[in-house]
Amino acid sequence: MDSETSKLISATVEDLKSAGANIENATPPFFFKDSDDVTENYLTPHDSGAPQETLDTIDEIAKTVEDNDMSSMAKTARGATLLYRDWVLVNAKRQFMRQQWRAFFENYDVILCPVWFSQPLNMITDLFMRKGLKINGKKENTGIQLYGQVRLLWLTFQVQALP
């Protein structure tokens, strides 16, 4: 987070304190990586409805991808080829995280975090509908950069972003 954003959040905290709010720095009940793993495996099975050519390609990638490969392609391939019995376990983890969020927010009414807006980008997509931009003539996958920050919110809890 840049210093200007940090100063704005600090000023907001001070305003809330002066208005009588109880302020506490808190850490979410799980790590981003845990949320990312669940989200990738929970959401990417929708790719299994893709055209057969895409499914064949995903199957080939899933057979050869290393378990420790955390690239967008690897996570998409693993999630899209996930067996239902494995998806049920992922969904159980997701439900557990939702319960953790629910318990977390029993003590908090507001969470302050940076929100930023950007102009619409001229996005390109590939066979797997991954978002990307051409940078110096080369397609760069921007899905993680643009959407990775909201993964914690994909665990189905209500959020409202106010500027």
N, C-alpha and C positions, 0 to 999 in steps of 0.2 A: 504494500500500500504506500502511495507516495505521501510526502510530508503534508501537502495541502489537504488531502483527504483525511489524513490522521488528525490534523488541526480542526477540521470541520466536525469530525465525530467527537473529538474532545470538547469542543465548544457546545455541542448538542448535549453531551453528558452533563456539563456544568449547568446549562440551562435547566435540564431536568432536575438536577440536584437542588437548584435554587427554588424550584417549584414544589419541592417536597418529595420527589421520587426517591425510592431506595435504589441505589445503583450497585451492581456487583459485576465484576468481570467473571464470565463463566465460559467453560469449555463444553462443546457438544459432547454427548455421551458416547460417541464412537468416532473413529478416525475417518478422514476423507477416503482413504484407500478402501476401507470396509464398505463404505457407501458406494464407491465407484464399482467395486467388484459385484455387489448385489445388483446395482442398476444396470450394468452391462449385461449381466445374465438374465435379468428380469425383462428388460426392454428389447433386446436384440432378437429373441425368438420371433418377433413379428416379421423379421426378414425371411422367415421360412415360407412366406406367401409370395415370394419373388418368382420371376419367370424361371423355367427349368434351367436355362443356360447359367443364370446367376447361381442357382442352387448347386449345380454341378461344380462350379468354380469355388463356391464357399466350402463344399464338402472336401475338395482337393486341398484347399488351404488348411482347413481344420485338421486334416490327417498329418500335415507336415509341420504345423506351427509348434514352437517350443512352449512348454508350460509357463516359462518365465517371460515370454514375449508379451509385453503390455501395450503393444502398438494398437491403434484403433482397428486395423485390419485383423489382427490376431483375436482381439476381444470380440469383434463382430462375428468372426468365423466360429469361435467357441460358443458364443451365445446362440447363434442361428442354428447350430447343430446339436444343441442341448437336448438330451432325452427328457421326456416329461417327468420321469421319476427324479431326475436331477433338478429340474425346474421347480418341483414341489419343495425341495429343500431350500432353494434360493428364495422362494416365496415365503417360507417359514422364517428365514433370516430377515427378510424385508419386514414381515409383520413384527418381529422382535424389535427391529430398529424403530418402527412406528410406535411401539409401546414405550421404548426409551425416550423418544421425542415427547410423547404425551406426558410422561413422568417429569421430564425436564421442564416442560412449560407449565407444570402445576405451580412452579415457583417464580416464573417470569411472565410478564405480560408483553414485553417488547424486546426485540433483539436488534441491536444496531450493527450494521455492517455496510461496507461500501457498495454502492450500486453505481454502475456507469452505463452510459448509453453510447452507441456508436451509430454512424451513418449506415444505411443499407449498403451492403457490399455486393459487388458483382460476383456472385458465387458460381462455381462450376460444380457439377456432381459427376460421379463416375458410376460404374456398374452397380456399386453398393449404395448409391445415393449419399456417399460421404461428401460433406461440404469441403470446399477448398477454394483457394485463390491462386492465380498465377503470379508468382513472384520471381522476377528475373527470368521469365520464360519457363519456369518449372512449376508444376502444380504442387502446392503445399497443402497438406491436410490441416484445416483450421478447426475441425470439429471440437477437439479437446480444448483449445484455447477459448473458443467462443461459447461452448456449452458446458464445459467441465465444471465451471463454478456453480452451476445450478443443480448439480447431481444430488446434493444434500436435500434439496427441495423436492426432488422427484419421488420421495418416499411418502407422498400423499399427505402432506400437512399443508394447511392453508397459509398462504403468504400474500402480503401486499407490499409492494415496493413504492415508497413515496420519496420523491426527490427532496 
